[in-house]
Amino acid sequence: MNSEWGTLAGLAAPDEGLILARKLVDEFKSYAQVETVTLSGSRTSGASIDARSDIDLFVYTEEGRFPLEERKAVVERSGGAARANLGLTFWGDGDVWFDAQSGVEVDVVYPSQRSIEEALERVLGQHQPSGGYSTCVWHSVRSARILFDRHGWFERLQAGCNQPYPPELRRAAITALSAIPGHRSTDLALERFHNSRCPTCHLTSWLRSTPIVEPLYP
């Protein structure tokens, strides 16, 4: 399925940022290797935003390969950049720039489909906690808005993410954190988690004192 802008209409009336996002999607989808483009960040979080809130895009390809020169061309054709930091690699390939016309900040990452599938399998299938970021990918996929989905891959992936927090992952994450010296026991953390109507709030207050913060919600 080729999904375009169906969910975007529910976010807000078009503003400078969403108009720019449309331009970028039109550019990215012209490349045959691009499978999906999604919108994330503040614009999909339910937080209060304004017309110049930044744009966070995920551009998915099968192998996670999108040459830098082609990415530079996308920036230029979509309006150019007043300032740019392209070719970032800390979280995988990524680009950040400020649109020359609107001043809106754009943050784009280029993950492979396989890397996302494997990350979700580790969390939802194998229940493996990982250094404070266990639910990061899960949350990103669940909360994303599909702007372009060439063959419906992301829609199927997102449907598989619509599930409760696995108890096995919860226990594994708390057990990993409880191994840090000076922290309360796993049993106490689990008791508060199970007994609270808002368990995340109680557990978060406990975890704030830890050097590694493990979110226990998607």
Backbone as a ProteinNet text record, in pm:
[ID]
protein_1_A
[PRIMARY]
MNSEWGTLAGLAAPDEGLILARKLVDEFKSYAQVETVTLSGSRTSGASIDARSDIDLFVYTEEGRFPLEERKAVVERSGGAARANLGLTFWGDGDVWFDAQSGVEVDVVYPSQRSIEEALERVLGQHQPSGGYSTCVWHSVRSARILFDRHGWFERLQAGCNQPYPPELRRAAITALSAIPGHRSTDLALERFHNSRCPTCHLTSWLRSTPIVEPLYP
[TERTIARY]
84	0	87.3	45.7	120.5	47.7	82.2	12.7	79.2	0	55.9	-37.8	4.2	-61	-196.2	-238.3	-367.1	-374.3	-268.4	-269.4	-223.7	-157.2	-104.6	-216.2	-327.1	-436.7	-490.5	-476.2	-528.1	-436.9	-316.8	-222	-250.7	-267.5	-287.3	-312.1	-360.7	-371.1	-230.3	-214.8	-81.1	-14.6	112.1	190.2	322.2	413.2	539.9	614.2	609.2	679.4	619.5	486.7	421.1	429.5	426.4	444.5	584	682.6	819.1	829.4	762.6	764.8	709.2	603.2	544.8	646.9	716.9	819.6	926.3	968.3	1074.2	1028.1	906.3	854.3	848.1	803.8	799	937.4	1038.7	1176.2	1222.7	1204.8	1256.1	1189	1060.1	990.1	1027.7	1094.8	1138.2	1257	1318.4	1429.8	1374.6	1407.4	1349.7	1384.3	1498.3	1538.5	1460.3	1388.4	1313.8	1182.9	1169	1049.2	942.8	985.7	890.9	950	863	900.4	797.5	844.5	752.6	790	691.6	708.6	705.8	800.7	807.8	833	871.4	906.7	787	807.3	705.4	576.3	584.1	464.2	372.5	418.9	333.6	316.5	371.6	372.2	249.5	172.6	61.3	101	230.5	277.7	234.8	234.3	201	313.6	278.8	377.9	332.6	425.2	387.5	427.8	403.2	424.5	569.1	661.4	803	865.6	783.3	837.7	915.3	1020.6	1107.8	1037.8	1096.8	1045.4	1142.5	1092.6	1173.7	1124.6	1207.2	1169.8	1257.9	1196.6	1269.2	1250.3	1361	1357.2	1415.8	1329.8	1370.1	1403.6	1516.6	1553.7	1586.9	1593.2	1617.4	1750.3	1854.6	1988	2036.4	1954.9	1998.2	2101.8	2100.9	2201	2133.1	2171.3	2123.3	2243.2	2309.4	2435.6	2423.7	2528.3	2528.4	2506.4	2564.6	2546.8	2400.3	2330.2	2187.6	2108	2147.8	2080.7	2103	2222.9	2249.9	2161.5	2141.7	2057.2	1912.4	1865.7	1729.3	1714.5	1813.4	1809.1	1801	1883.9	1886.2	1754.5	1702.2	1579	1456.4	1462.7	1348.4	1352	1453.2	1457.4	1591.1	1685.8	1817.5	1822.9	1942.5	1965	2035.7	1984.8	2053.7	2175.3	2159.4	2269	2247	2354	2339.2	2452.4	2416.8	2514.5	2475.6	2527.9	2490.9	2597.5	2556.3	2651.1	2682.1	2588.2	2607.1	2602.7	2670.4	2676.6	2654.4	2631.5	2626.4	2513.7	2393	2279.3	2252.8	2358.4	2341.5	2343.5	2328.4	2332.4	2219.5	2253.6	2152.7	2196.3	2100.3	2124.8	2039.6	2094.8	2020.2	2044.9	1937	1954.6	1836.9	1858.9	1754.3	1714.7	1586.9	1538.3	1564.1	1617.5	1656	1536.9	1421.4	1305.5	1224	1196.1	1107.9	1182	1306.9	1382.3	1352.2	1264	1227	1345.4	1370.3	1476.3	1426	1511.6	1478.5	1581.7	1533.6	1620.7	1578.3	1667.7	1634.9	1734.9	1685.3	1771.4	1731.7	1826.1	1809	1834.7	1747	1768.7	1734	1789.6	1751.9	1626.9	1550.7	1433	1474.9	1582.3	1627.5	1664.8	1733.6	1776.9	1658.1	1551.2	1432.6	1361	1350.5	1285.5	1360.7	1493.2	1573.3	1563.9	1561.3	1549.5	1415.6	1309.6	1177.9	1170.6	1234.6	1235.5	1308.2	1419	1491.9	1404.9	1325.9	1245.9	1116.2	1040.3	906.6	905.2	1006.4	1011.8	1100.7	1221.5	1318.3	1324.4	1259.4	1249.5	1387.5	1472.9	1607.8	1617.4	1647.5	1672	1807.3	1822.7	1950.6	1984	2065.3	2131.4	2049.7	1925.9	1849.1	1768.1	1781.9	1712.5	1624.6	1579.6	1507.3	1385.1	1308.5	1181.2	1187.3	1305.5	1319.9	1264.1	1308.2	1262.9	1114.5	1072.1	931.1	842.7	879.7	802.6	804.4	920.1	931.2	839.8	834.1	749.8	602.8	567.5	426.8	369.5	447.3	395.8	412.7	482.4	510.8	385.2	387.3	282.6	340.4	271.4	319.4	291.6	396.8	381.7	394.5	467.4	483.9	522.4	455.8	478.9	459.5	566.9	558.6	483.2	511.7	448.6	374.2	348.4	275.4	359	491.7	580.2	566.8	568.9	566.9	430.9	326.3	193.2	182.9	237.9	236.8	325.9	441.5	533.2	468	401.8	336.9	223.8	149.6	40.5	94.5	211.4	272	322	340.8	388.3	275	153.4	38.5	2.4	80	62.1	104.3	56.7	95.1	242.9	292.5	431.8	450.6	541.5	559.1	608.1	540.1	587.2	729.7	766	901.6	1007.1	976.3	1069.8	1078.2	964.1	961.8	1053.8	1038.7	1120.2	1268.1	1296.1	1436.3	1501	1426.1	1481.2	1507.5	1413.8	1431.4	1544.8	1555.1	1663.4	1799.4	1808.5	1934.2	1969.6	1870.6	1896.7	1926.8	1864.1	1884.6	2025.9	2097.5	2235.7	2330.7	2282.1	2365.8	2375.9	2496.7	2513.3	2438.9	2377	2314.4	2168.7	2106.5	1968.3	1877	1749.2	1652.2	1636.5	1575	1565.4	1466.2	1485.5	1392.2	1252.4	1241.8	1110.1	1032.5	1099.5	1032.2	984.9	1070.2	1033.2	913.5	915.8	804.4	675.9	686.8	568.4	503.6	584.8	529.6	470.2	538.7	490.2	353.6	337.5	212.4	98.5	130	25.8	-22.8	51	14.1	-80.1	-175.2	-260.7	-180	-73.8	15.9	156.4	185	311.6	433.2	421.3	537.2	583	485.6	521.4	605.5	562.8	636.8	773.2	774.8	900.7	997.8	945.1	1031.7	1099.8	1026	1085.8	1201.5	1189.8	1298.2	1415.8	1384.3	1490	1564.8	1505.9	1572.8	1707.9	1725.5	1851.8	1956.8	1919.2	2013	2091	2216.9	2295.1	2245.8	2166.6	2109.6	1959.3	1889.3	1744.2	1678.6	1606.7	1541.3	1391.5	1339.2	1195.3	1117.8	1016.6	941.7	802.5	796.9	673.4	708.1	621.7	654.2	635.8
-118.6	0	123.3	227.7	352	456.3	466.2	558.6	694.1	798.4	931.7	1030.1	1086.2	1197.9	1165.5	1039.7	1007.1	1038.2	1009.4	1034.6	1175.6	1241.2	1374.1	1475.5	1454.5	1550.1	1563.1	1458.3	1461.9	1531.7	1568.6	1628.1	1775.4	1851.3	1994.9	2050.6	2173.4	2240	2258.3	2253.3	2267.7	2397.2	2388.9	2504.9	2496.3	2586.3	2588.5	2456	2398.1	2272.7	2158.3	2146.3	2037.3	2055.9	2180.8	2207	2164.6	2194.6	2151.2	1999.5	1935.6	1789.2	1728.8	1788.8	1738.4	1745.8	1857.4	1872.3	1764	1740.3	1641.7	1500.7	1467.2	1334.6	1317.2	1420.2	1412.1	1387.3	1445.6	1423.4	1281.7	1241.7	1111.5	995.8	1005.7	893.5	875.2	974.4	960.8	866.5	829.2	734.5	593.7	504.8	370.3	294.2	323.9	248.4	289.1	400.4	446.4	369.4	297.5	217.7	296.5	370.6	437.1	568.3	667.2	790.5	813.1	834.7	859.6	988.3	1043.6	1163.9	1123.5	1174.3	1142.9	1270.7	1254.1	1369.2	1444.7	1573.8	1655.3	1662.9	1654	1668.3	1545.6	1438.7	1320.9	1281.7	1361.7	1325.4	1374.5	1463.8	1524	1647.4	1681.7	1800.4	1926.1	2036.9	2164.5	2205.8	2238.9	2278.8	2407.7	2470.4	2586	2559.5	2656.6	2637.6	2608.5	2647.7	2626.9	2517.4	2433.4	2317.1	2231.6	2169.2	2095.7	1975.1	1925.1	1808.6	1694	1583	1462.8	1355.9	1321.7	1223.7	1100	983.5	858.1	815.6	797.1	754.3	613.2	515.5	374.6	320.8	250.6	176.3	33.4	-54.7	-195.6	-215.3	-149.1	-168.2	-49.2	54.9	172.4	253.8	245.6	317.2	426.8	549.1	663.7	757.2	756.4	829.6	977.2	1027.6	1164.3	1264.8	1242.1	1336.5	1346.4	1234.6	1237.2	1309.3	1292.1	1362.3	1513.1	1553.6	1696.1	1751.7	1673.3	1716.9	1735	1646.8	1659.3	1790.7	1823.4	1947.9	2067.8	2068.2	2180.5	2193.5	2083.1	2089.2	2124.6	2097.4	2126.7	2268.8	2345.6	2485.5	2532	2440.2	2477.2	2492.5	2515.6	2522.7	2651.2	2716.9	2832.5	2786.1	2675.4	2609.2	2460.2	2385.5	2240.9	2165.2	2048.3	1953.2	1818.4	1791	1671	1563	1438.5	1328.3	1288	1307.4	1263.3	1110.6	1054.8	908.2	854.4	941.9	894.9	794.8	822.1	731.6	663.8	634.3	590	712.1	692.5	804.9	903	1030.6	1131.7	1269.2	1358.4	1495.7	1589.6	1706	1811.3	1941.2	2013.9	2144.2	2235.3	2366	2466.2	2513.5	2497.5	2534	2682	2709.6	2846.4	2940.3	2889.5	2976.1	2995.9	2888.1	2896	2905	2861.9	2855.5	2733.2	2644.8	2523.7	2426.9	2370.3	2270.3	2134.6	2066.2	1933.4	1833.8	1722.3	1615.8	1486.4	1429.8	1309.5	1199.9	1079.4	962.3	859.7	770.7	679.4	534.5	476.4	338.4	235.5	117.7	6.1	-61	-121.3	-195.8	-309.8	-375.8	-491	-450.8	-337.4	-296.5	-270.3	-213.5	-186	-316.1	-405	-534	-612	-612.2	-684.7	-621.5	-488	-420.2	-452	-454.7	-487.3	-633.1	-721.7	-862.5	-881.2	-809.1	-820.6	-776.8	-671.5	-617.4	-694.9	-712.4	-770.5	-922.4	-978.3	-1122.8	-1191.7	-1134.6	-1196	-1128.4	-1013.4	-941.7	-908.6	-853	-817.9	-669.1	-631.7	-489.8	-448.3	-319.2	-275.4	-134.5	-126.6	-4.1	123.1	118	239.9	277	199.8	234.6	120.4	35.3	-84.4	-53.2	47.2	73.5	189.3	240	357	330.7	222.6	192.1	158.5	80.8	43.2	167.8	261.6	384.9	464.1	472.9	548.9	492.5	360.6	298	315.1	291.6	300.4	439.5	541.5	678.5	750.4	688.7	754.9	773.4	873.5	894.9	860.2	776.6	733.3	842.9	887.8	986.3	923.2	813.1	739.6	596.8	500.6	360	280.4	261.7	213.2	81.4	-13.3	-145	-183.9	-87.4	-117.8	-183.5	-185.2	-250.3	-189.4	-56.3	6.9	-8.5	-4.4	-23.1	-158.5	-262.7	-396	-398	-332.7	-327.5	-257	-147.8	-69.3	-148.5	-223.3	-304	-406	-462.9	-559.9	-498.5	-366.2	-296.8	-256.1	-270.9	-229.4	-339.9	-348.5	-451.6	-398	-459.3	-412.1	-436.1	-366.6	-385.5	-528.7	-605.6	-745.7	-756.9	-833.4	-851.4	-904.7	-990.2	-1046.8	-938.2	-841.5	-731.6	-642.1	-618.5	-536.8	-596.7	-727.3	-792.2	-791.5	-814.8	-817.6	-680.7	-575.2	-440.6	-404.8	-436.3	-404.2	-485.9	-611.5	-695.5	-639.5	-593.7	-536.5	-410	-326	-202.4	-228.1	-329.2	-356.1	-405.4	-446.1	-490.8	-374	-249.9	-133.5	-111.7	-100.4	-87.3	33.9	15	125.7	147.7	58.6	78.4	-22.3	10.1	-73.7	-207.6	-297.8	-433.6	-444.5	-547.3	-576.9	-602.1	-671.7	-703.4	-577	-477.8	-353.8	-280.5	-275.9	-207.6	-275.5	-407.2	-480	-462.1	-459.4	-441.6	-306.8	-201.2	-69.8	-65.5	-131.6	-131.6	-197.9	-311.8	-387.2	-322	-255.7	-205	-66	3.6	140.6	146.7	241.2	265.3	333.4	401.9	464.7	415.9	288	228.2	298.5	352.1	417.7	535.2	610	727.2	687	583	539.3	483.2	405	343.4	446.2	547.4	651.3	727.8	755.5	828	748.8	616.5	530.8	532.7	530.7	520	650.4	762.1	889.8	898	824.4	828.4	736.5	662.7	569	635	593.5	650.1	604.9	497.5	451.3	449.7	531.3	540.2	449.1	349.6	252.8	280.8	336.9	361.2	231.3	220.6	97	113.7	188.9	205.2	226.6	186.6	202.7	346.2
0	0	0	-72.6	-79	3.6	133.1	223.4	217.2	191.8	188.1	255.2	367.9	430.8	491.8	488	545.3	693.4	768	912.1	944.5	851.2	879.2	897.7	828.9	836.5	978.3	1058.1	1193.8	1292.5	1252	1344.8	1369.2	1262.3	1273.5	1135.5	1132	1003.2	947.6	815.1	756.5	802.1	841.6	877.2	802.6	832.9	759.6	771.6	891	911.3	832.8	834.2	762	610.7	566.7	422.9	379.8	463	433.5	436.4	533.7	540.9	412.1	358.7	234.4	119.7	111.8	8.4	21.5	146.1	169	133.9	171	137.3	-13.6	-84.4	-230	-288.8	-226.4	-272.9	-239	-113.8	-71.1	-144.9	-169.2	-231.9	-378	-435.7	-575	-589.5	-476.5	-477.8	-456.6	-549.5	-546.8	-419.9	-356.9	-238.1	-113.8	-117.7	0	10.1	121.1	145.1	220.1	321.7	411.1	462.1	480.7	549.5	659.4	781.6	893.3	965	1032.4	1113.7	1259.6	1338.5	1481.4	1560.1	1685.4	1767.6	1821.4	1847.6	1913.8	1834.3	1703.8	1620.3	1627.8	1683.5	1700	1846.2	1937.1	2079	2154.8	2092.3	2162.9	2241.4	2236.3	2306.9	2232.1	2303.8	2241.4	2147.8	2023.6	1925.3	1859	1785.5	1705.3	1560.7	1475.9	1332.3	1298	1386.2	1356.4	1441	1501	1570.9	1472.3	1521.5	1430.6	1369.2	1262	1190.4	1212.4	1264.6	1284.5	1187.9	1091.6	990.8	999.6	977.6	960.6	815.2	746.7	606.6	601.2	578.4	584.6	447.1	440.8	320.8	361.9	265.3	298	369.2	320	376.2	458.9	471.3	546	472.6	340.6	259.9	177.9	209.6	133.9	119.9	4.8	-11.3	28.1	90.4	139.2	26.7	-87.9	-198.4	-240.1	-237.1	-270.1	-162.1	-37.6	72.1	61.4	23.5	2.4	-108.4	-211.6	-323.1	-278.4	-190.3	-136.6	-60.8	21.3	97.7	4.1	-97.9	-191.1	-267.1	-313.9	-393.4	-309.3	-180.2	-93.6	-39	-74.6	-31.9	21.8	39	87.8	238.2	288.7	433.2	471.3	575.4	631.7	711.3	781.4	853.2	841	834.5	816.5	883.2	932.7	985	925.5	807.3	734.1	751.4	734.2	744.4	887.5	978.4	1117	1123.5	1222.4	1231.3	1371.9	1472	1610.8	1631.5	1578.7	1590.3	1455.8	1383.4	1246.1	1155.4	1026.7	934	963.3	964	991.1	944.4	930	888.4	971.7	1002.2	1069.1	993.9	966.2	903.4	934.8	910.3	924.8	786.1	755	623.3	595.5	476.5	442.4	434.1	396.8	377.2	505.2	575.2	692.6	825	827.6	951.5	1035	986.6	1059.9	1063.4	1181.7	1195.4	1147.6	1073.1	1020.6	1071.8	1123.8	1175.3	1106.9	1026.1	949.8	982	1006.2	1020.9	915.3	882.8	770.3	812	892.4	938.6	831.6	847.6	760.3	815.9	727.7	772.4	863.9	829.8	908.1	1049.5	1065.2	1198.9	1290.5	1236.2	1316.7	1351.3	1255.2	1279.9	1386.9	1379.1	1477.2	1615.2	1621.4	1751.2	1817.6	1739.1	1793.9	1838.3	1764.7	1803.6	1936.5	1956.8	2083.2	2201.1	2180.5	2289.9	2309.6	2201.6	2212.8	2201.3	2135.4	2119.1	2221	2240.8	2330.8	2467.6	2482.9	2610.8	2668.4	2583.2	2624.9	2655.8	2780	2810	2753.7	2728.2	2671.6	2716.5	2821.3	2861.6	2866.3	2909.5	2921.2	2798.6	2690.8	2567	2515.9	2603.4	2560.8	2476.9	2517.1	2450.1	2351.9	2324.7	2238.4	2098.5	2035.4	1899	1899.7	1998.2	2008.8	2014.5	2101.4	2113.3	1982.8	1918.8	1794.1	1686.7	1676.3	1575.2	1610.5	1734.9	1777.1	1757.5	1788.2	1788.5	1655.3	1560.7	1433	1349.1	1261.2	1161.8	1024.7	954.3	822.5	719.6	652.3	546.2	407.9	401.9	276	311.8	251.3	283.5	154.6	81.7	-56	-68.9	20.9	12	139.3	228.1	350.5	458.4	441.8	539.3	677.5	685.4	817.2	883.2	806	864	933.1	870.1	932.3	1056.1	1047	1161.1	1278.8	1250.7	1355.4	1421.8	1341	1396.3	1496.1	1467.6	1557.9	1687.6	1688.2	1807.9	1901	1856	1935.6	2034.4	2140.2	2241.9	2377.4	2486.4	2620.4	2646.6	2747.9	2788.2	2838.1	2779.7	2820.6	2965.2	3049.3	3187.2	3192.3	3097.3	3095.7	3074.9	2989.3	2965.8	3088.3	3151	3272.3	3378.3	3400.7	3504.1	3465.5	3338.1	3294.2	3308.6	3277.1	3289.1	3434	3522.3	3664.3	3723.7	3684.7	3735.1	3693.3	3568.6	3521	3598.5	3625	3697.4	3844.6	3901.5	4044	4071.9	3967.6	3986.7	4011.4	3987.9	4012.5	4162.8	4219.4	4364.7	4420.1	4537	4606.5	4574.3	4497.1	4459.2	4528.8	4532.2	4601.4	4531.1	4598.1	4546.8	4432.5	4353.3	4244.9	4298.6	4411.5	4467.8	4502	4561.1	4596.5	4472.1	4371.8	4247.4	4182.7	4177.2	4116.4	4196.2	4330.7	4413.4	4384.8	4375.4	4346.4	4205.8	4113.8	3975.3	3966	4031.5	4022.3	4099.6	4212.5	4299.8	4262.8	4179.4	4147.3	4028.2	4033.8	3917.4	3807.4	3846	3748.8	3779.4	3751.9	3795.9	3739.8	3619.1	3558.8	3643.9	3702	3781.3	3902	3973.8	4092.2	4054.5	3950	3913	3857.2	3785.5	3732.9	3845.3	3954.2	4065.8	4125.5	4123.4	4172.7	4077.3	3947.8	3848.9	3826.4	3866.3	3842.4	3910.8	4019.6	4091.5	4032.2	3926.5	3866.5	3755.1	3733.1	3623.5	3486.9	3482.3	3356.7	3373.3	3299.5	3311.6	3209.5	3255.6	3169.3	3164.4	3054.9	3048.2	3045.7	3130.4	3141	3080.2	2973	2899.4	2754	2660.2	2518.3	2474.2
[MASK]
++++++++++++++++++++++++++++++++++++++++++++++++++++++++++++++++++++++++++++++++++++++++++++++++++++++++++++++++++++++++++++++++++++++++++++++++++++++++++++++++++++++++++++++++++++++++++++++++++++++++++++++++++++++++++

